[in-house]
Amino acid sequence: MICQLDNFKKEGAALVLFLSIFLAVLAPATAPATALAAQSVIVGWQASTNTGVVGYNIYYGTQSRDYTNKLSVGALTATNISGLVAGATYYFAATSYGALNQESPYSSEISYAVPADGVSPLPLIALPAMTNMATVGHSLVVGMKATGLGSLTYSLGSGAPAGAWINPTNGLFVWNPQAAQAGTSNVISVIVTQNGDPTLTATQSFSLVVQDYISLSPGSNLVAAGSLGGLPLTVYASTPLTNLQFTLNYPPGQLTNLFFSSTNPLVGPASVTPTGPCQALVTVGAAAGQSLAGSQALGTIGFNAAAGVNTKFVYVTAGAPVALKPDGTTANYTQAGRGRVTIVGPDAMLEPQLAGGTRNLIVYGPLGVSYQVESCNDLGNSGAWSAATTPFTMTNLSQTFQFTPDTNLAAFYRTRQMP
């Protein structure tokens, strides 16, 4: 079982120790074929990474968190606990200690039911060394291992978080937390069923905390060359925030005079400060007494698009995000995305999209100019181009057409400016 990280310091001692181990019942120490009762058990744990730890104590008894026995094992990471009473359930916890006998608090607790005489031993589950942190959008994969008599089946106990799954045959646990699960603490129970006569089950639990999740998203916009434009800025925050800061990176010479504008009453002081020819620092704070949480449209990053340029895509990337909570601490997982500005100059540009088997073709071009879309299936044949649309005049900076896929492997499109 994974236990919490604990810091402790004894008076007069400068050394601070950490207990960061998992404690697990590994196997009955005595399990001969002719004797089904197990009077002793092997308990193991992962060594602490703190260099100040010189040894471990194992505490156990028949009452949870009321230990009547203590066993000092030095620097060992497994030990045999003997003299157990058949049919009784024992509870175990570990501590670490340093050279000056400073001792940590107890680890998380595990239990072991000693089989009664004539009863088959329960299957035994050993949890692997693993992190107790999970992250939204990242799959956590953990291989559970159990031993027992006959075939074993793995399952999860009630209360497992939505989306968590365990392979019933090999114990592979998989979970990809979603944004709504950020900031939650989850106790996950692994149940192993020993299929036989009788059918026996054993349960081992571990905890997983899903980190905070902050996602910044610069959006997209379409603007004529030399005109004023803006990128919408949105955020998803699983925990209340009072301040957001990130860098905005963009190609030099394409966007100038950046500023921030917001109509969200929760947003207070905000600024866009250039830090170079193609980078700016964006800071957005919450209004006095307010905080930002959930999905929020923060406002618009305004700019002047470059003049005298051909039609093009300009990509902007948010980087190095930092999000502060009301208590002044930093949210522990923040990510930022990429936005796009389409600058429309004097020429036309095509953007193909495939959605659900339908070909979408977006034509970008200046207002008032007439075009026709043409297509062909063989670029090597100059006479193969044919009209794919009737002539049209750009009444907006973009126009979308839909084409049904044909049996050819590829289709090519172009625009022709009409007189």
VOGU-3710 file (C-alpha; in Angstrom, 3 decimals, decimal comma):
1> micqldnfkk> 0,000/0,000/0,000  1,344/3,419/-0,834  1,704/5,690/2,149  1,815/9,431/2,412  5,041/11,422/2,430  5,738/12,553/5,982  8,412/14,938/7,264  9,466/14,857/10,891  12,212/16,249/13,085  13,117/15,374/16,662
11> egaalvlfls> 14,169/18,128/19,051  17,917/18,626/18,920  18,284/16,734/15,631  19,108/18,496/12,370  18,305/15,480/10,237  14,892/15,356/8,555  13,677/11,946/7,424  11,021/10,988/4,918  8,988/7,798/4,977  8,006/7,142/1,380
21> iflavlapat> 7,436/3,417/1,019  4,761/0,959/0,129  4,108/-1,896/2,505  2,798/-5,190/1,161  2,233/-8,747/2,238  4,449/-10,704/-0,127  3,770/-14,339/0,766  3,058/-16,713/3,644  6,406/-17,700/5,064  5,259/-21,271/5,632
31> apatalaaqs> 2,896/-22,914/3,191  3,762/-26,612/2,825  1,452/-28,707/0,688  0,312/-30,733/3,681  -0,473/-27,741/5,893  -2,905/-25,102/4,717  -2,587/-22,801/7,738  0,092/-20,106/7,546  1,473/-19,091/10,985  3,925/-16,527/9,636
41> vivgwqastn> 4,080/-14,091/6,766  6,677/-12,125/4,824  6,131/-8,369/4,713  8,073/-6,224/2,238  8,443/-2,547/1,432  10,242/-0,196/-0,910  13,363/1,430/0,531  13,215/5,160/1,267  15,230/7,353/-1,095  16,264/9,643/1,772
51> tgvvgyniyy> 19,942/9,168/2,609  19,274/9,908/6,286  17,282/6,695/6,745  19,351/3,920/8,326  16,659/1,404/9,197  13,014/0,444/9,598  10,638/-0,670/12,343  7,633/-2,870/11,675  4,646/-2,545/14,005  1,764/-5,036/14,079
61> gtqsrdytnk> -1,161/-6,277/16,113  -4,715/-7,536/15,828  -6,318/-4,081/16,113  -6,065/-1,391/13,430  -3,631/1,369/14,468  -3,180/-0,242/17,906  0,028/-2,208/17,551  1,199/-4,475/20,331  4,361/-5,705/18,628  7,436/-3,951/17,251
71> lsvgaltatn> 10,194/-5,475/15,154  13,359/-3,532/14,266  14,838/-4,922/11,055  17,710/-2,542/10,274  18,178/-1,732/6,608  16,277/-4,794/5,349  13,351/-4,247/2,979  11,488/-7,479/3,850  11,095/-9,545/6,969  9,396/-12,676/8,263
81> isglvagaty> 6,704/-12,074/10,910  6,195/-15,311/12,840  4,016/-16,488/15,700  0,749/-15,414/14,095  -2,486/-16,973/15,326  -4,453/-18,973/12,774  -7,773/-17,346/11,890  -6,754/-13,916/13,218  -6,352/-10,724/11,177  -3,182/-8,694/11,729
91> yfaatsygal> -2,505/-5,069/10,886  0,953/-3,839/9,900  2,615/-0,416/9,569  6,201/0,690/9,095  8,363/3,597/10,225  11,848/4,679/9,215  14,519/5,966/11,585  17,813/7,832/11,343  21,209/7,616/12,969  20,017/9,651/15,983
101> nqespyssei> 16,953/7,409/16,386  14,574/9,998/14,918  11,499/8,014/13,877  8,946/8,877/11,251  5,184/8,592/11,686  3,509/5,334/10,700  3,122/4,469/7,052  -0,249/3,579/5,600  -1,575/0,351/7,052  -2,040/-3,095/5,493
111> syavpadgvs> -3,797/-6,116/6,894  -3,391/-9,879/6,565  -5,904/-12,553/7,535  -4,074/-15,665/8,721  -5,885/-18,718/7,305  -7,539/-20,968/9,864  -6,538/-24,632/10,057  -7,984/-26,576/7,144  -8,803/-23,455/5,131  -7,012/-22,630/1,907
121> plplialpam> -4,919/-19,431/2,144  -6,318/-16,315/0,510  -4,688/-15,009/-2,660  -1,936/-12,491/-1,920  -1,613/-9,141/-3,689  1,644/-7,208/-3,918  1,307/-3,625/-5,149  4,227/-2,445/-7,292  6,246/0,668/-6,541  4,350/3,492/-8,216
131> tnmatvghsl> 3,498/7,149/-7,977  0,332/8,121/-6,147  -0,249/11,040/-8,556  -2,248/10,966/-11,780  -2,576/13,647/-14,476  -5,526/14,594/-16,672  -5,091/13,369/-20,244  -2,244/10,979/-19,409  -2,894/7,250/-19,112  -1,733/5,624/-15,887
141> vvgmkatglg> -0,873/1,943/-16,403  0,004/-0,250/-13,409  0,596/-3,995/-13,405  -0,894/-5,681/-10,310  0,502/-9,053/-9,228  -1,216/-11,691/-7,135  -0,403/-15,278/-6,186  -2,753/-18,012/-5,103  -4,006/-21,527/-5,687  -5,752/-22,144/-8,985
151> sltyslgsga> -6,911/-19,455/-11,429  -7,212/-15,844/-10,300  -9,605/-13,121/-11,476  -8,964/-9,387/-10,955  -11,648/-6,747/-10,458  -12,072/-3,283/-8,963  -14,058/-2,591/-5,844  -16,984/-0,217/-5,613  -16,034/3,430/-5,595  -13,421/3,157/-8,347
161> pagawinptn> -13,296/6,396/-10,360  -15,152/6,588/-13,667  -13,046/5,291/-16,530  -10,752/3,133/-14,378  -10,391/-0,447/-15,631  -8,466/-3,569/-14,711  -7,815/-6,551/-16,971  -9,587/-9,474/-15,257  -6,977/-12,008/-16,349  -3,607/-10,320/-15,799
171> glfvwnpqaa> -4,292/-7,466/-13,367  -3,229/-4,620/-15,661  -4,806/-1,436/-14,253  -5,473/1,448/-16,675  -6,916/4,898/-16,015  -6,920/8,097/-18,056  -8,351/10,809/-15,755  -10,586/13,430/-17,355  -10,715/17,166/-16,641  -13,733/16,788/-14,329
181> qagtsnvisv> -11,677/14,428/-12,132  -8,809/16,876/-11,585  -8,085/17,712/-7,966  -9,772/14,557/-6,605  -8,437/11,929/-4,207  -9,352/8,351/-5,093  -9,053/5,132/-3,127  -8,905/2,217/-5,542  -9,476/-1,311/-4,282  -8,124/-4,260/-6,244
191> ivtqngdptl> -10,028/-7,491/-5,630  -8,493/-10,842/-6,512  -10,801/-13,851/-6,610  -9,312/-17,312/-6,227  -11,565/-19,597/-8,228  -11,938/-22,886/-6,411  -13,930/-24,686/-3,785  -14,437/-22,575/-1,800  -14,062/-19,352/-3,795  -11,872/-16,921/-1,874
201> tatqsfslvv> -11,173/-13,224/-2,373  -8,547/-10,778/-1,160  -8,519/-6,985/-1,434  -5,677/-4,481/-1,508  -6,192/-0,721/-1,811  -4,076/2,198/-2,935  -4,684/5,924/-3,273  -4,379/8,158/-6,331  -4,575/11,941/-6,312  -5,354/13,623/-9,635
211> qdyislspgs> -3,380/16,826/-10,038  -4,988/20,201/-10,647  -5,675/20,829/-14,317  -5,322/24,245/-15,918  -5,626/24,517/-19,702  -5,059/27,765/-21,616  -6,330/27,961/-25,187  -5,659/30,811/-27,610  -8,345/30,481/-30,262  -8,370/31,400/-33,946
221> nlvaagslgg> -9,503/34,347/-36,029  -9,676/35,646/-39,584  -8,526/39,177/-40,418  -7,713/41,231/-43,504  -4,067/42,256/-43,925  -3,383/45,603/-42,255  -6,524/45,415/-40,102  -7,234/45,158/-36,382  -7,956/41,625/-35,141  -8,040/39,537/-32,003
231> lpltvyastp> -7,609/36,020/-30,647  -10,123/34,757/-28,066  -8,450/33,437/-24,904  -10,191/30,760/-22,824  -9,157/28,781/-19,776  -10,352/25,659/-17,990  -9,401/25,580/-14,305  -10,238/22,671/-12,011  -9,398/24,853/-9,008  -10,044/28,583/-8,395
241> ltnlqftlny> -7,292/30,881/-9,697  -6,408/34,489/-9,042  -3,674/34,967/-11,636  -2,533/33,495/-14,970  0,672/34,253/-16,801  2,183/32,843/-19,986  4,317/33,791/-22,967  2,792/34,246/-26,398  5,096/33,329/-29,278  4,402/34,329/-32,890
251> ppgqltnlff> 6,354/34,882/-36,164  8,161/38,220/-36,303  6,582/41,073/-38,252  3,127/39,474/-38,552  1,323/40,760/-35,426  2,005/44,139/-33,839  0,628/46,430/-31,109  -0,696/43,591/-28,972  -3,141/44,382/-26,157  -5,735/42,615/-23,986
261> sstnplvgpa> -9,464/43,331/-23,867  -12,001/41,569/-21,642  -15,743/41,752/-21,011  -15,694/39,019/-18,331  -16,595/40,658/-14,981  -14,433/38,102/-13,162  -11,311/39,378/-14,939  -9,408/42,260/-13,359  -5,987/43,649/-14,276  -4,634/42,197/-17,533
271> svtptgpcqa> -1,787/43,117/-19,832  0,231/42,050/-22,869  3,866/43,163/-22,624  6,221/42,639/-25,596  9,445/40,896/-24,559  10,974/40,604/-28,025  10,224/40,903/-31,752  8,131/37,729/-31,707  7,164/37,207/-28,064  4,966/38,839/-25,435
281> lvtvgaaagq> 4,166/38,198/-21,773  0,429/37,869/-21,115  -0,861/38,360/-17,557  -4,513/38,008/-16,566  -5,666/38,530/-12,991  -9,002/37,999/-11,308  -11,020/41,009/-10,195  -10,804/41,977/-6,530  -12,502/39,363/-4,368  -13,087/37,078/-7,368
291> slagsqalgt> -11,461/33,942/-8,780  -11,444/32,114/-12,095  -12,710/28,528/-12,111  -14,258/26,104/-14,564  -14,502/27,127/-18,216  -13,994/30,870/-18,653  -13,769/33,115/-21,709  -11,143/35,534/-20,423  -11,173/38,023/-23,276  -9,348/38,838/-26,499
301> igfnaaagvn> -5,686/39,354/-27,319  -5,894/42,197/-29,817  -3,333/43,006/-32,522  -2,707/44,702/-35,844  -2,195/42,239/-38,706  0,729/42,879/-41,024  -0,093/44,957/-44,112  0,948/44,184/-47,678  1,351/40,435/-47,162  -0,075/37,501/-49,090
311> tkfvyvtaga> -2,803/35,339/-47,562  -1,248/33,103/-44,907  -1,695/31,248/-41,628  0,104/32,753/-38,628  0,401/30,383/-35,669  0,710/31,631/-32,096  1,796/29,406/-29,231  1,232/29,907/-25,512  4,138/28,687/-23,418  5,513/28,564/-19,847
321> pvalkpdgtt> 2,107/28,969/-18,164  1,933/29,725/-14,444  -1,365/29,696/-12,521  -1,742/30,943/-8,933  -4,405/29,852/-6,451  -6,051/32,178/-3,901  -3,608/30,983/-1,212  -0,650/32,029/-3,365  0,464/28,510/-4,287  1,004/27,392/-7,869
331> anytqagrgr> -1,361/24,953/-9,572  0,603/21,746/-10,072  -0,313/20,964/-13,669  -0,837/23,637/-16,303  -0,774/23,335/-20,063  -1,222/25,774/-22,919  -2,247/25,328/-26,526  -1,808/26,947/-29,914  -3,936/29,469/-31,789  -4,068/30,612/-35,402
341> vtivgpdaml> -4,563/33,905/-37,188  -5,503/33,740/-40,863  -4,345/36,937/-42,543  -6,102/37,518/-45,870  -4,082/39,469/-48,425  -4,727/40,157/-52,135  -4,530/36,496/-53,233  -6,666/33,382/-52,611  -5,728/30,359/-50,502  -7,383/26,947/-50,065
351> epqlaggtrn> -7,646/24,842/-46,909  -8,929/21,246/-47,274  -10,715/19,452/-44,446  -12,131/15,941/-44,234  -15,022/15,490/-41,815  -17,116/12,335/-41,649  -16,327/11,326/-45,221  -17,192/14,775/-46,576  -14,570/16,966/-48,215  -14,772/20,535/-46,981
361> livygplgvs> -12,826/23,138/-48,902  -12,359/26,605/-47,397  -11,523/29,422/-49,783  -9,800/32,473/-48,269  -9,664/35,629/-50,378  -10,183/39,395/-50,413  -13,667/40,876/-50,398  -15,332/41,607/-53,727  -13,122/39,343/-55,853  -14,756/36,545/-57,901
371> yqvescndlg> -13,335/33,014/-58,109  -14,192/29,540/-59,323  -12,942/26,323/-57,723  -11,581/23,743/-60,166  -10,605/20,120/-59,561  -8,752/17,256/-61,198  -7,513/13,757/-60,343  -4,319/13,797/-62,443  -1,820/16,624/-61,998  0,162/15,292/-64,961
381> nsgawsaatt> -2,660/16,097/-67,364  -2,879/19,866/-67,845  -6,244/19,563/-69,546  -7,874/17,546/-66,781  -9,055/20,521/-64,719  -12,795/21,067/-64,611  -15,141/23,394/-62,756  -16,010/22,162/-59,254  -18,170/25,208/-58,387  -19,958/27,937/-60,228
391> pftmtnlsqt> -18,272/31,352/-60,115  -18,755/33,162/-56,789  -17,821/36,513/-55,292  -16,185/36,755/-51,854  -18,696/38,500/-49,584  -16,708/37,318/-46,521  -13,003/36,655/-46,072  -13,731/32,912/-46,277  -16,250/30,644/-47,960  -16,730/26,893/-47,410
401> fqftpdtnla> -17,729/24,304/-50,035  -18,585/20,624/-49,523  -17,681/17,877/-51,988  -18,765/14,232/-51,869  -15,753/11,872/-52,078  -15,498/9,971/-55,367  -13,820/6,639/-56,100  -10,449/8,182/-56,913  -7,655/7,957/-54,368  -6,990/11,693/-54,452
411> afyrtrqmp> -8,553/14,907/-55,685  -6,760/18,198/-56,338  -8,330/21,645/-56,170  -7,366/25,149/-57,215  -8,999/28,555/-57,493  -9,193/30,579/-60,669  -9,837/34,305/-60,434  -12,697/35,314/-62,673  -12,653/38,467/-64,839
//
